């Protein structure tokens, strides 16, 4: 197992632990999973929470998973959906969508969760947008706890969530040592959200990711306290991924075009739609390769 550290970033009004992607290309994707932000725990009010203003996506799916609290999702398809712990919000951007994540207007208390992105393959990344809310997901009993199947299939139980690539996402609620079966053709990432997990002689706590290359058929995990973790896995992604701000594509030219369109109010709605929100749209920053003069 190879360990990676998170870095601090901002998501709306929240400071988050950004675990994936790693800087400098050291770990860009795990299967099709290309982004992971551990947000919270933090206190929110009825009117002020994560406060992520309308912003665009393309070429990816967003998967929102909460441990505590509630968030109101709004998007340019007209969706308005409150998500609570144990439920999955899965938004498919395709060629372009926009959304916001806001206070619910009725929940106050602790908010904690993880925001995940899944890169779409060439077959679907220019396709239609979609949003789905899954309130009932399968739970598998383990020797040392339980696993909720967020996406994909595990021990004969399959999530109803859409999959554009061969992957799996699990929430692990562990009370004692357990052994998980793995697929040898998958690579995996173990992300601890609460507590501590020991695996392959390493100790993982929040803010760290443990990476497993393909070739493994099982993973033993030990805990000495109640712990919750996310296990992400999938067949290694077969296309080069280019990421800039909230866009996932293949070339810099795609990123530059999307940025230009989002920042042009006259062209924005045609590509990315409109979100009914009191929060103003977030401007796109210059793409990284255009932030400094040539040769700087």
N, C-alpha and C positions, 0 to 999 in steps of 0.2 A: 504494500500500500504506500502510495506517495502522498504526502501531506502538503496542502496549500493553505495559505492564510487569506482571510477576507481583508478588504480595505473599506474604509469609511466613505460613504457617499450620501447624497441627499435624494429623497424621493418625496416630492411635495414638501410638506412641513416636517417630515420624519428624517432622522438620521438612521441610515441602514448599514448593515454589514453586506457588502457586495462580494459574493463568494465566486461567482462565475459571470463573465469570463475573467480569467486571470490576465494581469498586465503582460505586455511584451510577447503575447502569443504563446505563453508557456502551457496554457490549457484553455482552448477556445470553446470546445464543445465536448459533451459527454453524450454519445449518441446524437440525437437531434437537439438535446437540451443545450441552450446557448446562453442562459442568463439565470441568475438566482440572487435575489435580494432578501435577506432575513430582516424584517422590519419589527421594531418594538423589542420588548414590551414598553408601551408608553400610554399615558392617560389621554383620553379624548373626551370631548363634550358632545352634546346633541347637535351642535352647529359647527364645531370645528374638530376635524379628525385628521386623516391623512392628507386631505385637501390637494389632490393631484388634479390640476386643471386640465381641460381638454387638450389632447395631444394626439398625434397620428402614429400609426404603425403600418408596416407592410412586410410581407414575406414571413410572418411568424404567427404563432398562437400564444396568447397569454393565459397562464393557468394561475389563478389566485386561490390560496389555501390559508385558512386562518386557524390559529390555536385558541385565540381569545378575541372577543369583540365582534363588531359588525362593520361592513362597508357597503355603501350604495354605489353600484356600478351603473353608469349611463353611457350609451354609445350612439353612434350616428345611424344605426339601424332602428333607433327608437326604443331600444331595450332600457328598462329601469329595473334593476334587480338587487335586492339586499342579500348579501352573503353572510353566513354565520359559520362557526366551526363545524367541521365534518362535511361541509358542502364544497362543491367545486364550481367556480365560474371559469368557463373556457371560451375565449374569444378568438376567432380566426380572422386574421387581417386580410389574407390574400393580397390582391393588388392595392388595397388601401382602405383603412378604417380609422376613425378617431373615437376616443372615449375619455371619460373622467372617472375618478374614484373619490367619493366625497363622504362627509358625515351623513348619517341616516336621518337626522332630525328627531330621533327618539332614543338612540343608544348613547349612554355615557359610561365610561369605565376604562378597562384595560384593552388595548388593541395590540395583537401580536400575530404575525403570520409570515408567509414566504410568497414572494412573487416570482414566478418562473416563466421563461420564454422557451418555446419550441420552434426551431427553424423549420420552415416548410420546404419540402423538396421541390424540384423544378416542375413536377407534374401538377402541383396545386398552388404554388406561390403567387401566380398571377390570376388565380381564380376568384370566386365570389367570397364575400365576407359572410361571417356567421357568428352567432352567439348562442351558447347553451348553458343552462344552469342545471347541475346535477345534485339534488338534495339527498339522494339515497345511493350510497356506494357500497360495494361488497367489502366485508371484513373477514379476514382469515385468522383463525386462532393459531398461535404459535406456542411452542413449549414455554417461552419466556415472556409472552405478552400477546399482542395482536398486530396485524398489518391491515391498514385500509388501502384498497387498490384504487388509487386516484386515476391512473390511466393504465392501459395495457392489461396483461393477464399475469396472475400469480397463483400457483398451486390450485389451478382449475377454476379460479374465480376471475371474471373479466369485467372491467369497468365499462359502463355504457358510453364513456367519453370518446369522441372522435379521435382517431389516430391517423395521421398522414404518413408516418414512418413506423418502423418496428421498434417499439420502446416500451418502457414500464416506469411508473412512478408510484412509490409506496410511502405512506406515513407509518412509521414504526412506533408503537407505544409499548415500551419494554420495561419489565419489572425484574427480570433476572436473565441469566445467560441463555442465548438461543443461537441456532445455526440456520442460516437462510440458504436455500438452494439458489444457485445462479445459473444463467445461461452462458456457456463458454464463448458464444459468438457475440456477447454483449460486453461493452465496457460500462463501468459503474462509478457513481459518486455517492459517498455517504456524508450527509450533512446533519450534524447534531444541532437541534434547536433548543433543547432543554436537557440539563443533566450532563452526563459523561458516558461515552461508549468506548470500550476497549476493543480493538480489532487489529489483527496481524502485529501484535506487540506495540501498537501505537495507541495513544489516548486522545480521543477527540472530544472537544468541548465546543460550545457555540463560537462561531467565528472562524471555523476551520472546515476544510473539505478533505476527505480521504478518497483518493482515486485508485481504481482497480482496472488494469488493462484487461483486454479479452484473454480468455484461456482458463478462467476460474469456474468451478462448478459448485462452490459453496463459500460462505463467509460466516465465521463464528464471531459473535458479538457478545461481550460481557458488560454488565452494568452493576454498579454498587448503589444506585439510587434510581428512583423512577426517572426514566429518560424518554425523550421523544426525538425522533430523527426522521429525515427524509432520505430515501434511497432512490436515486435516479439511474436508469440504465437504458441501453439501446445499442443497436448495431451502429458502428462508427459511421458518421454522416459522410456521404460519398461526394459532396460538392464543397468547394471552398466557400467559406462564409465571410462576407464583408459586413461589418456592423458599424453604424454611425448613429449616435443619439438613439432614437426609437425605431430605427429602420434596420432590417436585415435583408441583404441582397447578395449579389455576386461580384459587382464591379463598383468602383468609385463613381463612375458616371451615373449609375442608378441612384446612389446616395445623394449626389449633387442635384440631380433632377428633382428627387422627392423633397429635398430641403427647399429648393427654389419654389416649388409649387405650394408647399405648406405656408411659406412666408408671404405668399401673394394672396391677399384676401379675395381677389376676383377669381382665382383658379382653385383655391383650397377646397371648396365644397364639392366641386366636380369630381375630384380624385378621392378625397377623404371624408366627405359628408360633413354634417353639422351635428354637434351635441347640444342638447337643450340644457344649459348649465348657467348658473349665475357667475361662475368663475370664467375669466377671460382666457382665450386660447393661449397656450404657451408658445412663444416664438422658438423656432428651431435655431440652434447655434450653428455657426459655420462648421462644415465637416472638418475633421482633424487635419487633413492634408491641405486645407485652405486657410488655416488660422495664422500661418506665418508666411512672410515673403519667401520666395524661392531662394534657397541657399542659407536661410536663417538657421 
